[in-house]
Amino acid sequence: MIVARLLISVVCSAQNMVANPENVYLQISDRPAWDLLEKLHRIAPMLAHCTIREACGWPPHPHAELFVNWAKTNVHQFAPLVEIDLQGPDTTWLDCSVGSADLGNYVDIADAQRLHRRIVETMEAAQAKVGIGRYNEARPFYTTNAFAVEGNQGPEWRSIHIGLDVFMPAGTPVFAPWDGVVHSFQDNAADRDYGPTIILQHNVSPELTFYTLYGHLSRTSLEGLYLGKPIAKGERLCWMGPMPENGNWSPHLHFQVMLDMLDLAGDFPGVAFPDKRAVWTGICPDPWYLIAGRISPSAPTIAVDEIMAKRSKLLSPNLSISYTQPLYIQRGVGAYLYDHTGRRYLDTVNNVAHVGHEHPRVVGAGQRQMAVLNTNTRYVHHQITQFAEALLATAPEPLEVAFFVNSGSEANELALRLAKTYTNQQDIIALQVGYHGNTNACVEISSYKFDGPGGKGASPRVHVVPLPDTYRGLYRGNTPESAQRYAQYVNEILEHLHIQGRRPAAFVAETIVSCGGQIPLPPGYLQQVYASVRAAGGLCIADEVQTGCGRPGECFWAFEAQGVVPDIVTIGKPIGNGHPLGAVLCTRAVADAFANGMEYFNTFGGNPVSCAIGMEVLKVIKEEGLQENALAVGNSLKQGLADLAQRFPQIGDVRGSGLFLGIELVHDPIAKQPAASIADYIANRMRALGILMSTDGPDHNVLKIKPPMVFGKIQADFLLGTLERVLKEDGAVFKVRTTPK
Ligand SMILES: Cc1ncc(COP(=O)(O)O)c(C=O)c1O
């Protein structure tokens, strides 16, 4: 009916063209109608039919029930597919799902040997001769750039497996389960990844025809075949192909059933897009019906809704969750995260996965040490001293002593103890909107928390100075003058303390204030503040929990860009690449003052596994040139964002360095009224288009960019292109135009 309606449109246009050639308006729907007709023409009518049935809540294919009933009735007549009983003790079901621990961190099909080894090992561990890969399983295999298809919502990947895989050695013969004729066969090896394929057609009754597909075969399987060749049930049809003949997969048979060929000839897909899952599994029913007459055992999966319900029942309500439609992330690789449907997202937020999600070298280092020993620092072990030496080598003198802890909060907690012990003072000076962790003492110095929702304001021993925001703060312009004016606030506090006969224990700050909205301190700020604080007897703590380990690009630690050396540096997130690891670096004098007789014991801090992981992170940063990458990619990304800012007035400011950037959204570049709604809109649209971003800053109007450091030019270009696309969309523009100045 849609096509008929469109045809009427184009016929009317054609008539009008003859009758009223001067009336352009009468042609207005001609081009779009042809475009849509051409698009619809490429869709098999049966696929449209099944899609519409599914949308109506019906079984997508009208013969689905017929097939199931036929299979159930005839199950005892089926010839076995292979010589081993697939329902017997020699068979194990494999987990090839997105979150499969059996797969390890394998996802790239280019690394076929590794997948093969993992499959063989899993089968060996189960003492099985056959491994079966599941039907209707979301898989991570086809999610590299090479397999991306541009959809309405950004790149899409076919990730839902709609056949069954039977993993057995190459050369294993495969038999036809039922009488049929050869419908098609082709050798896809040269240009496809699924090797030679055969499709049989089975006309089992006047009402029911179905097809069976055999993929990843040996090339010899195609010899002697011709279209229409009759194949009797139980006849040897083909052999499982060796790698790379079979498309370079671990040897197996891909076995699939189709109720319709959808005009696709022999080139029928074996995987489907996740949002079309119901339609495609409706057209391609569970092949286990042809083996056991019933559906195959499905993997024990838990639905997102169920997890959410359990979260709210079992966990504290103040654990927040990102996005209105929560993400169930099951796998991380490099700069990407994968949800449970196999959808890949570019991660621009997780600076914890510093050298890339689940970096194989870091994972390996942890696994190796974990298998041998994990104890505490009361025994001598080389891992801790090697790691301490390597970490301290990244810091300037006189930072020469390391403590190891388990988180950024714990690092800051210890830093506060160190400073208070060294100075024998209690007062701390911290930045407005600063965040330093979740413990008692850390929340007490975190204006982001005590001045935010649920907070009770600063305690008497904590003194907050204005955030040196040179874009929208008290003093504007990223200049030494602004720095001087902001630094003056610290002097006022020092004076105030002096009058009361007190001295500061410490000044604590990040160099690019993350929760403040990715605010870089103006040039010279820390030099002036550190000098004043030290003159008053206090120590200076640099919180590098977010910014450290090469992220700023131009330097390894962000404080270096300010030309200062702190007395204490706290390190967290990146150093463990996801493993709970933190560290504190300090001067000898600070460490000695702390060693006042009270033992510092930390059960987990400095354990050999954590140290092996931290050590590997440092090596990877160096050997993969990640600091240099942060500088190069960060600079060009920042330039690209600045170019966008020229064209889109919603982008008020682009700032930061290396791969620690912020984009401040405003309703109007002059009034600089913060535009949280636009920032939120963009973050949600970017997520829909396959990019994870999040907002920060006291007004929630800053998009922060702090991706894994393996974020390269390809990723930066994708980010810029998608951001431009979103900014051009009505939603963002509309919001700007309707907001009063
Ligand atoms: C600047 C800064 N310091 C400290 C912390 C606390 O680190 P953790 O969450 O590992 O305890 C955070 C955490 O977000 C942070 O951003």
The ligand as an SDF file (V2000), in Angstrom:
LIG
                    3D

 16 16  0  0  0  0  0  0  0  0999 V2000
   40.0300   14.8570   41.7690 C   0  0  0  0  0  0  0  0  0  0  0  0
   39.6210   13.6170   42.4890 C   0  0  0  0  0  0  0  0  0  0  0  0
   40.2220   13.2860   43.6320 N   0  0  0  0  0  0  0  0  0  0  0  0
   39.8860   12.1790   44.3070 C   0  0  0  0  0  0  0  0  0  0  0  0
   38.8890   11.3530   43.8800 C   0  0  0  0  0  0  0  0  0  0  0  0
   38.5160   10.1230   44.6540 C   0  0  0  0  0  0  0  0  0  0  0  0
   38.9750    8.9710   44.0190 O   0  0  0  0  0  0  0  0  0  0  0  0
   38.2730    7.5640   44.2730 P   0  0  0  0  0  0  0  0  0  0  0  0
   36.8980    7.6230   43.7240 O   0  0  0  0  0  0  0  0  0  0  0  0
   39.1800    6.5930   43.5860 O   0  0  0  0  0  0  0  0  0  0  0  0
   38.2620    7.3090   45.7330 O   0  0  0  0  0  0  0  0  0  0  0  0
   38.2280   11.6540   42.6890 C   0  0  0  0  0  0  0  0  0  0  0  0
   37.1580   10.7720   42.1780 C   0  0  0  0  0  0  0  0  0  0  0  0
   36.4100   11.0560   41.2860 O   0  0  0  0  0  0  0  0  0  0  0  0
   38.5950   12.8220   41.9950 C   0  0  0  0  0  0  0  0  0  0  0  0
   37.9860   13.1660   40.8480 O   0  0  0  0  0  0  0  0  0  0  0  0
  1  2  1  0
  2  3  1  0
  2 15  2  0
  3  4  2  0
  4  5  1  0
  5  6  1  0
  5 12  2  0
  6  7  1  0
  7  8  1  0
  8  9  2  0
  8 10  1  0
  8 11  1  0
 12 13  1  0
 12 15  1  0
 13 14  2  0
 15 16  1  0
M  END
$$$$
